Each structure stands twice: as C-alpha cells, then as structure tokens.
Amino acid sequence: MIRLLDRWSLDPQLVLGILALSLFGIAIIYSAGQVYVPNPVTEGAWIRQARWFVLAMIAFSLVSRIPLRWIEWAAVPSYVLSLILLAATLVVGEGRGTAAGVKSWLALGPFSFQPAEVAKLATILALAQLLASRESGLNSLRELIAPGLVVAVPLMLGMRQPDLGTAMAFVGIGFAMLYWAATPVWLLLLVASPVVGLFLAYDTRIWSVYILVVIGCLILLRFRLSLFESVAVVLVNFATATISGPLWNSLAEYQQNRILVYLDPEVDPRGAGYQVIQSRVAIGSGGFDGQGFTAGPQKRLDFLPEQHTDFIFAVVGEELGFIGAFLVVLAFTFVLTRLVRLASHLSEDQAFAGLVLLGIFGAWLVHIFVNVGMTIGLVPITGIPLPFVSYGGTFLLMSWVAVAIAVRVAHERP
Amino acid sequence: MNVHHPHALRRRALGAYVATAALMGILLVGFFRIQVLLGEENRLRASSNRVRTLMVPAPRGTIYDRNGLILADNVPGYQVTILPASVDSARATLERMAGFMDLSNVRIERVLQTLRAYGREVVVDSDAEFESIAALEERRLDFPGIYVEMRPRRRYTLDESAGHVTGYVGEITLGELDSESFPDSLYEAGMIVGKIGIERQYESVLQGRPGIRHVEFDARGRIVGDFRGAEARAPVPGRDLHLNLDLELQRWIHRIFPDTLSGAVVALDPADGGVLALYSAPGYDANLFVGGIDDDIWQALNVDERKPLYDRAVLGLYAPASTWKLAAAGIALDLGVVTPDEVMPEPCTGSMFFGNRFWRCWDPAGHGYNNLAEAIGNSCDVYFYQLGLRIGLENLLTRATDIGFSRQCGVDLPQESRGEFPDRLGWYRERWPELYRYGPTEGEALNLAIGQGPNSQTPLKMAQFYVALARDGSAPAPTIARGGETGEGWELQLQPDHIASLQEGLKMVTAPGGTAHFGTALEHWDVIGKTGTGQNPLSVRGLAEDHAWFAGMAGPPGEAPEIVVVALVEYGRSGGQVAAPIVAKTADFYLRRKYDIPVDTIQTFREHIMTGPIPRWYRERFPAGYRALVQEAQEARDAAPNQVGNRPGGGG
C-alpha cells in the first residue's frame, strides 16, 4: 500500500495517519453498536461504514490520479453546481437518521447524499482559484468582498437548512484561506467583530465597552483602512447589536436551548442539557485509562446520545479514557499540522495547492474542535461530525476525496 | 514580495501551528480536567445515573376468618412504573400508552403531578392486565422510561358480601403521605396501603416492610439487571390477621338478604363480642378497587341511589323503634321504678291521654293490662309511655347515655357513627333552639321510651345492646379481629332476674301467637328477639314503608344464646315478616355449622309450611302453636269444605 502511494508520489505520513483514523473510526462505530439492548440502526453501522470506507478508498485512488489542471478547471463549475444542489436541498431536501430535523439530504435514485459536503470542497477549490490569482495580500475590506461572497453564499444556504455545523465549517474554510492568502490578522478580526458583538449584545454595558475597543482599534489602524471602511465596520457592529434581540427570538426553541444549555447544562438536565451532561459523565467516568474497548456502561446502557455519529468521541472518552482521547487528539493534530507543513513547503507557483490545503485544514480544524469540544461542553452542541471517525457515508467519502485532492495538488508541479 | 514566497509561507504556517496547538491544547486540558481531575466524581455520577433503588413491595398479610378461610390474600400482579423524565416527554409516553392499556386522562394528570412533586419513579398502574403488559413489552422502544414489575396484588375472596368489612387497598395518596397516620419512616410514594375497613384499621399489621433492590437501567428505562455494587434488602412480609368474622356466614347473609332491599345485618358472639358477620346491603366488590378503580365504575357506585359504598351496619343511623323498648325496660328495672310482674295502672285501649293529646299505641285494638314481659311481647306502646313517665325524662337521658347510646361501640373499624341520643336536657335546646325555647317537656320521655324521638342508632350499636341482654347486662365492644384493639364495652346494671324477665318478654315475641313466630321458629334452636318498625322521613309522610328491625338472639333450646343477630331492612315495613326471618336464618346457619348439623335453605317454620306439610319438629317443639294451627285449619275447612285451607301468614 505504501509503495502504491509512493508510486503516485503522494504523502505517506498524511495518508497513513488518516487511514489509521478511518480504521479506528470503524472500530469505535462497532463499539458504539455494542449495547445491552441491540438497536438495528447502531448495531450494523460499522459494517455500513466499512463499506463506505472501501468506496472512499476507491474514490481516493481515482481522484488522486486526476491531474491538477483538471481540478483547477473544474473548480468553478463544481462550485456553481454545488450551490445549485444546496439550493435544491432547501426545496426537496430530506432529514435523515439522527439529524431528522435538518433537511440536508438529497435523494438521487437509490442514493442519497449531503450536497453540503460536496459544497465545502467545491468552495475550497473555487476560493483557492480566486485567491491564487492575486499577487498581493488582501489589505482592505473592499478586497475581501469577492472572496467573502464565495464563502458567504454556500454558508447562508447551509444556514437555511438549518445546519449550523456546516455553516461553521465554511467560516473555518474562509478564515484559514484568507489567512493563507496573506490577509492581515487584524483585518480578519475586524471582519469577525460584528459576529462577536452579536453575542456580547445580550448585555448593553459589555457591548458598549466592546464597541469602544473596536473603534479604538479602527483609530489606531486609520492609515491602513479607508474612512468609509472604518465607518462601515462600526455601522455593521451597531446593526448586528440591534438585530441580536430579534434574531434570538427568531431562533427555533431547540437552537435557543442549545445556547442556554451551553452556558449551564443543568438548567434543563432532562431536556436540552441531557446530551451534554450524559456525554460529559460518560467521558469523565472513563477516567485515565477508560472502561475498556466496547465495555463502556453508559454507552451500553444507551445513556449516550447519538453515540455513533456526533457523539462518537464520548465513546472514545468512556472506553479508552484520557489516554485514548489524548492519542486521538494527537493523531488529529498530526494530520492538521501535516496539511500546514505540506502547504508551507510549496513553491511560489503552487499558491493554488497551498490554499486548497489550508481550506481543508480550516474545515477539519472546525469540525474537530467543535465536535470534540461539544462532547465535554466546551462548545455549544452543533450537529457536526468528526472527520473519518463519525459514522456517515458522504462525509467519509468527501473527506477522503479531499485527502486525494490535497496530496495531488501538493505533489504535482504545475 | 509575493505573498506565496516560501519565507512568508513559513511565517504563516507558524501561525497555523499555533492556532492548531492552542485549540487541540484546549481540548486536551478539558479532557484532563473531566477525566483525570473529576474522574472519580463522574464515575459516581455515572453509576447513580444508571443504578436506581427500587422499592420491592412486601406481600401484605393474609386475612383469615374465624375458621381459617381466606378473606384476602395476594396473587401475582403487574405494576407499570414510569421513571422521572421531563413532563412533556412523560406526557407523550403516557398518552401513547393509553392506547394499549386502561389509562384515563385523570390518571395521566395525577401521575404527572406526582412526577413533578417528587421527581422520582411513579406507579402508572399498580394492577395492569396481562394483555396490556404484553402489548407494552412488544413495543418496548416506544415507551422510554416505562418498566414493568411483578408485584403482589390483593385479592378478596368475598365479592359483594364483605366489601364493607374488609375494605380495600390502594396506592397511597399525597395527602396520606403527609398525614401522621402514615409516618414518613415507613411509607413512601407508590406503596399500597389499606384505605378503609379492616385493611385500613390493621394497616400497620398487614403492611410489612418493603425491601430494596438496586437495579441497573439503561437510558430508556429498561431493566438490564441487578446491580451488585450495593446491598439489597428483602421485603418483610406483613403479618397475617385472624378475624372473628365467619366468612361463610357473611356469604350466607348476602345470599338470603332480599336483593332489591337495602339494610344491614350484624351478628355478634355474645361470649366475647366477636363480630361473626357485619353485612351491609347493597355491598360492593372490594376487588374493584384493587389497582385503582375505573372511573366509570366509581361514578356508578357514587350515583347509585342505593348507596352501595355506604356501610349501613356501622355508619347508618336509624330510629331503633321498638327494639329500644328493652333499653327503657332495663333502665326502669335498674332504677326500681317497676317490677317485672307489675301491671301498669292504665290499660292499653289503643291509646293513652297525656298532656293535651292522645298518644297512640301501634295496635288500635289495644293490649289491655300488661306486665313487663307481656308489654314487650305485645310491643305495647301504652305500657312504655307509662314506663317512660315513671323513669322521668332526665333519668332516661342520663341512664341511656351512661349505657352508651350517644357513643360509638368502639368496633375495630376506622369509621363508625356515634349513636344519636340526647345526653342531657339542654341538648334539646341546643339542637332546636326555636322548638325547645322553654326546654323539653316530660312528653319527650313518652317518645323516647318507645324508641322514637331524637334517637338514632346504628345496627351495630343495637346488636351490642342485645349482647348485653343475652349476657349479664354487660357487653364487650364488638371486635372484628381476634385480639383486636377496641373501645371499652358497656355495663347495664341489671340483676339476673331482671335479665330473665326481659328475655321472657323477648320469648313472647317469637312464641306462638307472637308477632314474629312464623318467621323465627326453627327446628333446632330457640330464637328470641324484638321487632321494630322505625319511622323515617319518607314513611312519616306516607311516601314509603317504615324501616323494619329485628334484634334477636339464638342458641340451643334451654341454653344461653350463642349468637346475637340484628337485622335492619330499609323500608322493609314489617320487622316480624321481613327482618325476623333474616335473623333466624342467619342464626340457624351459624349454629347448625357450629353443631355439625347439615345446612338447609328451608329453615324457618314459615319456609317449611310454604314448601311442604307442617314438619314433625314443630309439633314437638311448639305444641301450642300446632294446636292453634290445626284448629284454624279445622275452622277453615268447616267454613268452606271444598277448598284448600288458607295458609297462615305471619304475625303483625
């Protein structure tokens, strides 16, 4: 296998790391199905995941043969196509399994898949193409408008499904790629400031202090930003603060609950706080060395929510303990840094490849941090899977396609 | 410089590394805190999460009758319990369950209310049908937080004949939990406790102590197995209870009591005051209440005009009428204002003038001159009017109160009505300030002496009084359970010869020519007693018949009575014809079994002659009555030689 990968001048460390995570994922999905009262859905999930894994491997070897220029050529059409598909899900989408409330599935004959997963990759490619064509960094808000729109359109479509997790992944993609395209960090922070302000607006005094800080920064940066832009930042900040109340009220009750419960899970221990509390208790009871593979009582007794999909890491924590969690986080860290390392060793004319790598990096970083973080209550609960480990066919397949594209673009000289 | 120059890339890569390390570091710190620092705490939380301490109900003690027959025992039953959950999800689950089992909206609301109040598991149905259980188990996944357990279910062997005595059990209510009679140390929600009757009275004996079981549950409330980490405690079964009650006698009374009439029958053992039978008609089946009564049955029982839930034997208050004349007589003898052989100066001519009006005797033909026994035998009102005057109103009130006619019997039941009787002269004015502005007149003594006036007693109370007459004037409190906890008895200060003359009077009632002869004459036993015709609010207006009383006692010929029976039949009209046969048949059934004589449904003389010829035993035991019958038949034949002689009816 390694030789096979070598022959295609691919990156063995990255691929092996991800291969290991994928196999580990199947094992943990198997364990997640081992409960006292068998449930046909979770019991056979690992077999289905293994089947998808085989499919993903085939897709990987096929996609990794695709020449770079084909990929570059396909970037914009695939982006447009994925936007159309995303829009289509809003009309004819279906909910599935544990995410029945989110209309993110599209049926294609006997197949069904999540266009959002395709859209992430297409957006990465399209944005990479846009940014790679630039000679200089992006130093003003005006320059950020075009790349911002490329990300914002699929993001807003994802939000409408409503799938907050996908939307967050797009944010990760956008920021990581803009950063890699040499956008100054302070500019990115200014862009993010209205969103931060949105959350701080629950307390007028805190928000007042915050807006003063933002204005102060704008004054410090007055030579780098046009007056118009500065005023725009302040106005948008005011605007988001104003709509924060109505926006909160427009959220579905379960979405409000998730945020309230994030602040204090015990406000509703049997309702919205249930998942966090049960997940945290299960992970905590794993202790240092865990309850043993397949032996976690909380999982076996069905206390864990969504144990084979979004909360798969709770099974890891309960059964493999801190050691297991540590090693898995380490493996992900390795994969993430490997992507950055690949990107940083490219030559100047490989800007497209670097941006694609960082896009993938951004998406995965958000997925990993939010998914793992929510199992211990660090992050509000969002329906977002853990790459390679969570049960889910489209996601596994697209993640492997992303790996294929990553290694392909990284190792092919244009 | 190109933004994608390797140097620039390396610098930005460093930023990305830092960001990655920071976020992954945060995760690791979080895991370290929860798994290593708080690991032990979370481990505890995890086990409390899935292990629940369940109450294992103790089997309730069995209730036996005096012959060791079972009145109440336990059979296996199914209990459905819901684990605490949010009210909305519990409501959804319960509403789904209602499709498979009998679960009313009222019951659902009650379960939810308890769930909210206590936040622990709540019994949904303590006696579910097997079919419902099977349906629930089949759809296990649809009913999160529901579990089914086997638990003992109360069963009563007597249906409608003994519901009032045994009472029934039910789930303890929030109100009962708060009350002092169910101490917190022994009782908790979900337990089955005695509600009324013997079940309630001897709750502490029958209950036992529930055990504890630690069970591992999965998140959907399915029992996975016993948890071995904590010690279980076996339940301590309740103690058995032996009653003085005679189950078969109780059943017999139910059988012979007229189906369409209401009333009560009380049978006491004069030897110790033991309650042999305590029957109220119509009755109810205590089994209906086990596991919660259906709302429509409950509704039907409550709106039933005959009030089946009302225990007439211990709660019903009725004017004792002529049965109370024995009390007046006893008091008079005790006071020495009359001697047994003394004849009242004024003969009965059907009425007597006193005050400013005529006081009527029940028999307009009059009874002439009577001594005490004759007056009892004839139930002569005029005699007792004079007796009442001799006793005097004040004396009558004090003595009757001393005997206990304004008290309870102290029977071992949770509820009993107090006899209603004026305990002093002032009572009248307190009760009816307008009517008795100047206090009661002596005329009240006339009313009271014949058992009318403001005098209402329960059938049980009258039975206790007749126990005193059957003994030496003392009567222990009626006791249902052997060695039961009862109130004090009473003492009627009567000399043996006074008792004898009172009994002599009772004998005349059932002797040939007496008002209750035909319905009480038995082959093997002597029955003596007193009829009564109690006025009631409907009968005084001519809208219904009077209540019929008969208070009697029976035993082997020539020996002391061995059973005292009082029968009250609401709107029964005639004590002699309706109530007396019930008493005789009750006594006969009891005594025949006691003396190993085969039981027959044809018992009284009247039943014999209605179904066949005059039996030989009648001729031997009641020669005078036989002669009278023969003579009557002869006369009838003479008058109409070709006709079959009229069958004699009962006395008046």
Interface residues (C-beta under 8 A of the other chain):
Chain A: V35 Y36 V37 A132 R134 E135 S136 G137 A176 Y179 W180 A181 A182 V185 D268 R270 G271 Q278 R280 V281 A282 I283 G284 S285 G286 G287 F288 P297 Q298 R300 L301 D302 F303 L304 G317 G321 F322 A325 F326 V329 L330 F332 T333 L336 T337 V340 R341 A343 S344 H345 L346 S347 E348 D349 Q350 A351 G354 L358 F361 L365 I368 F369 V372 G373 I376 L378
Chain B: N2 V3 H4 H5 P6 A8 L9 R10 R12 A13 G15 A16 Y17 A19 T20 A21 L23 M24 I26 L27 L28 G30 F31 F32 I34 Q35 V36 L38 G39 E40 E41 N42 R43 R45 A46 S47 N49 R50 P84 A85 S86 S89 R140 E216 F217 D218 A219 R220 R222 V224
